Amino acid sequence: MATFLFDKIIFGPVKSRRLGVSLGINLLPTDVKVCSFDCIYCECGFTPKEYEEKVTLPTRAEVREKLEAKLQEMVAENELPDVITFAGNGEPTLHREFAGIIDDTIELRDKLTPKARIAVLSNATMIHRKPVFDALLKIKDNIQKLDSAFEETVKLLDCPKGNFDLKRTIEQLIAFNGKVIIQTMFVRGSFKGQEIDNTTEKEIAAWLELLKKINPLQVMIYTIARDTPIETLEKVSLQELNSIAGRVRNAGFEVQVSG
């Protein structure tokens, strides 16, 4: 199925299902995906196993310059963003200057659009790095992926690259002391002959127990909304998502549903 890449460092604003009017920041290349996951549902397509050319990321100075120019433009047009969102073509926390870029973004936000939140959409693979962890504590919407309580399911759905350790990831999510939002993609289907379904009772019960340990500010649950790299995945119904959301609320957490 057709997928796409963001072709700019600063993109949008776009109307986000979960965040409102969102101005996007892409810290990855504009022509190729760079990620520590290779999620089978990713709208950006699969992560290349090898790169034909050396990958170049935008510099901290480039990001600051382009963000400041765009925010000034939005202020002049009186079209302010609800949120400035780090997303784009892969995992934003892979950028070596991520912590400094967060500091720059906070400074520009405070000066130009003080009511805007700052959000990071992350797969949680880099939160063991102290500069990344500390930077995420500075923003309001620290949104971290947790698609399953079972490592085998994470490996089927998210296809981590390198040495992935779900137990370590959970420990780091707990270490945020509640200053984190958990987002989970619910999906079913098959991939390379293996059945995938993280909506079963076994999956949901174990995932809820992890939420109780992590104690997030909010839980975001969603399903496929755009094209995916493979055609064997199924969108989970809004009725099912709402049923899962009810269980999350009963466990004491605020939940947002995007069907």
C-alpha positions as CSV (number, residue, x, y, z in Angstrom):
1,M,0.0,0.0,0.0
2,A,1.1,3.6,-0.6
3,T,3.0,5.2,2.2
4,F,4.7,8.7,2.5
5,L,7.6,10.7,3.9
6,F,7.5,14.2,5.2
7,D,9.5,16.3,2.8
8,K,10.3,19.2,5.1
9,I,12.0,19.8,8.5
10,I,9.0,21.9,9.6
11,F,5.6,20.7,8.3
12,G,2.0,21.6,8.7
13,P,0.2,22.8,10.6
14,V,-2.1,19.7,10.4
15,K,-5.2,18.7,12.2
16,S,-4.1,15.8,14.4
17,R,-6.5,13.2,15.6
18,R,-4.9,13.2,19.1
19,L,-3.3,16.6,19.5
20,G,-5.3,19.3,17.8
21,V,-3.7,21.9,15.4
22,S,-0.2,20.5,15.3
23,L,3.0,22.1,13.8
24,G,5.3,19.2,13.0
25,I,9.1,19.0,13.4
26,N,10.9,16.3,11.5
27,L,14.4,15.7,12.8
28,L,15.1,13.0,10.3
29,P,16.0,13.2,6.6
30,T,13.3,14.3,4.2
31,D,13.9,11.6,1.7
32,V,14.4,8.4,3.8
33,K,13.1,6.9,7.0
34,V,15.5,6.5,10.0
35,C,14.1,4.6,12.9
36,S,15.0,2.1,15.7
37,F,11.7,0.3,15.0
38,D,10.3,-1.1,11.7
39,C,6.6,-1.1,12.5
40,I,4.5,-3.1,10.1
41,Y,1.8,-0.4,10.3
42,C,4.0,2.7,9.8
43,E,2.6,5.3,7.4
44,C,6.2,6.1,6.4
45,G,6.8,2.6,5.2
46,F,9.5,0.2,6.2
47,T,12.9,1.3,7.6
48,P,15.7,0.6,5.1
49,K,18.0,-2.3,6.1
50,E,20.8,-0.4,4.3
51,Y,21.2,3.1,3.0
52,E,22.5,3.8,-0.5
53,E,24.1,7.1,0.7
54,K,25.2,8.5,4.0
55,V,22.2,9.7,6.0
56,T,22.3,13.4,7.0
57,L,20.1,14.8,9.7
58,P,19.2,18.5,10.0
59,T,21.4,20.5,12.3
60,R,20.2,22.0,15.5
61,A,20.8,25.5,14.0
62,E,18.7,24.6,10.9
63,V,15.8,23.3,13.0
64,R,15.8,26.4,15.2
65,E,16.0,28.8,12.2
66,K,13.1,27.1,10.3
67,L,11.0,26.7,13.4
68,E,11.4,30.4,14.4
69,A,10.5,31.5,10.9
70,K,7.4,29.3,10.8
71,L,6.2,30.4,14.2
72,Q,6.7,34.1,13.3
73,E,4.6,33.5,10.1
74,M,1.8,31.8,12.1
75,V,1.8,34.6,14.7
76,A,1.5,37.2,11.9
77,E,-1.4,35.3,10.4
78,N,-3.0,34.8,13.9
79,E,-3.1,31.0,13.3
80,L,-1.4,29.7,16.3
81,P,-0.7,26.0,16.9
82,D,-2.2,24.0,19.8
83,V,1.0,21.9,19.9
84,I,4.5,21.7,18.4
85,T,5.0,18.1,17.6
86,F,8.2,16.1,17.1
87,A,7.3,13.3,14.7
88,G,8.4,12.9,11.1
89,N,10.2,10.2,9.2
90,G,11.2,7.9,12.1
91,E,12.3,8.2,15.7
92,P,13.1,11.8,16.7
93,T,15.1,11.0,19.8
94,L,17.8,9.4,17.6
95,H,19.0,12.8,16.7
96,R,22.3,13.5,18.6
97,E,21.2,17.1,19.4
98,F,17.7,16.2,20.5
99,A,18.1,17.6,24.0
100,G,19.4,20.9,22.7
101,I,16.7,21.1,20.1
102,I,14.1,20.6,22.8
103,D,15.6,23.5,24.8
104,D,15.5,25.7,21.7
105,T,11.9,24.8,21.0
106,I,10.9,25.6,24.6
107,E,12.6,29.0,24.2
108,L,10.9,29.8,20.9
109,R,7.5,28.6,22.2
110,D,7.7,30.8,25.3
111,K,8.6,33.8,23.2
112,L,6.2,33.4,20.3
113,T,3.4,31.0,21.1
114,P,3.3,30.6,24.9
115,K,0.1,28.7,25.0
116,A,1.3,25.9,22.6
117,R,2.2,22.6,24.1
118,I,5.3,20.7,23.0
119,A,4.8,17.0,22.1
120,V,7.2,14.2,21.2
121,L,5.9,11.1,19.6
122,S,8.5,8.4,20.5
123,N,8.9,4.6,20.4
124,A,10.7,4.7,23.8
125,T,13.8,3.0,22.5
126,M,16.1,5.9,23.4
127,I,14.7,6.8,26.8
128,H,17.6,5.0,28.6
129,R,19.9,7.8,27.4
130,K,19.9,10.4,30.1
131,P,20.0,13.5,27.9
132,V,16.9,12.2,26.1
133,F,15.1,11.2,29.3
134,D,15.8,14.6,30.9
135,A,14.7,16.5,27.8
136,L,11.4,14.6,27.7
137,L,10.7,15.6,31.3
138,K,10.8,19.3,30.3
139,I,7.7,19.0,27.9
140,K,4.0,18.5,28.6
141,D,3.2,15.8,26.0
142,N,5.9,13.1,26.5
143,I,4.2,10.5,24.3
144,Q,5.8,7.0,24.4
145,K,4.7,3.9,22.5
146,L,3.8,0.7,24.2
147,D,2.0,-1.7,21.8
148,S,2.1,-4.8,24.1
149,A,3.2,-6.1,27.4
150,F,4.8,-9.1,25.6
151,E,8.2,-8.8,24.0
152,E,7.2,-11.4,21.3
153,T,4.2,-9.2,20.3
154,V,6.4,-6.1,20.2
155,K,8.8,-7.9,18.0
156,L,6.0,-8.9,15.6
157,L,4.3,-5.5,15.5
158,D,7.2,-3.1,15.9
159,C,10.2,-5.1,14.6
160,P,12.8,-3.4,16.8
161,K,16.3,-3.0,15.4
162,G,19.3,-3.8,17.5
163,N,19.2,-5.0,21.0
164,F,15.7,-4.4,22.3
165,D,14.8,-5.2,25.9
166,L,11.1,-4.6,26.8
167,K,11.8,-5.0,30.5
168,R,14.4,-2.2,30.4
169,T,11.9,0.0,28.5
170,I,9.2,-0.6,31.1
171,E,11.6,0.3,33.9
172,Q,12.4,3.6,32.1
173,L,8.8,4.4,31.5
174,I,8.1,3.8,35.3
175,A,11.1,6.1,36.0
176,F,9.2,9.1,34.5
177,N,7.1,9.0,37.7
178,G,3.9,9.5,35.9
179,K,5.1,12.3,33.6
180,V,4.4,10.3,30.5
181,I,1.6,9.6,28.1
182,I,1.3,6.0,26.7
183,Q,0.1,5.5,23.2
184,T,-0.9,2.1,21.9
185,M,-1.8,1.0,18.3
186,F,-4.3,-1.8,18.3
187,V,-4.3,-3.9,15.2
188,R,-4.8,-7.5,14.0
189,G,-3.8,-9.4,10.9
190,S,-0.8,-11.4,9.7
191,F,2.8,-10.8,8.7
192,K,5.2,-13.4,7.2
193,G,2.9,-16.2,8.1
194,Q,2.4,-15.2,11.7
195,E,-0.9,-14.1,13.2
196,I,-0.9,-10.8,15.1
197,D,-3.6,-9.5,17.4
198,N,-2.9,-7.3,20.5
199,T,-6.6,-7.0,21.3
200,T,-7.0,-10.4,22.9
201,E,-7.9,-10.8,26.6
202,K,-4.4,-12.0,27.4
203,E,-2.9,-9.0,25.7
204,I,-5.3,-6.4,27.2
205,A,-5.0,-7.8,30.7
206,A,-1.2,-7.8,30.7
207,W,-1.1,-4.3,29.1
208,L,-3.4,-2.9,31.8
209,E,-1.2,-4.3,34.5
210,L,1.8,-2.4,33.0
211,L,-0.2,0.8,32.8
212,K,-0.8,0.5,36.6
213,K,2.9,0.3,37.1
214,I,3.8,3.1,34.8
215,N,0.9,5.4,36.1
216,P,0.8,7.6,33.0
217,L,-0.9,11.0,32.8
218,Q,-3.0,9.7,29.9
219,V,-3.4,6.8,27.6
220,M,-3.9,7.2,23.9
221,I,-5.4,4.3,22.0
222,Y,-5.8,4.2,18.3
223,T,-5.8,2.0,15.2
224,I,-4.9,2.2,11.6
225,A,-6.0,5.4,9.9
226,R,-3.7,5.6,6.9
227,D,-2.0,3.3,4.4
228,T,0.4,0.7,5.8
229,P,3.4,-1.1,4.2
230,I,1.5,-4.4,4.1
231,E,-2.1,-5.2,3.1
232,T,-2.7,-8.0,5.7
233,L,-3.6,-5.7,8.6
234,E,-7.1,-5.0,9.9
235,K,-8.4,-1.8,11.5
236,V,-9.9,-2.4,14.9
237,S,-13.4,-1.1,15.2
238,L,-14.3,2.0,17.2
239,Q,-16.6,-0.2,19.3
240,E,-13.7,-2.4,20.3
241,L,-11.5,0.6,21.1
242,N,-14.1,2.1,23.2
243,S,-14.5,-1.2,25.1
244,I,-10.7,-1.2,25.8
245,A,-10.9,2.5,26.8
246,G,-13.6,1.7,29.3
247,R,-11.3,-0.8,31.0
248,V,-8.5,1.9,31.1
249,R,-10.8,4.4,32.7
250,N,-11.9,1.8,35.2
251,A,-8.3,1.4,36.1
252,G,-8.2,5.1,36.9
253,F,-6.6,6.6,33.8
254,E,-7.7,9.3,31.4
255,V,-7.9,7.9,27.9
256,Q,-8.2,9.3,24.4
257,V,-9.6,7.2,21.6
258,S,-8.9,7.7,17.9
259,G,-10.8,5.3,15.7
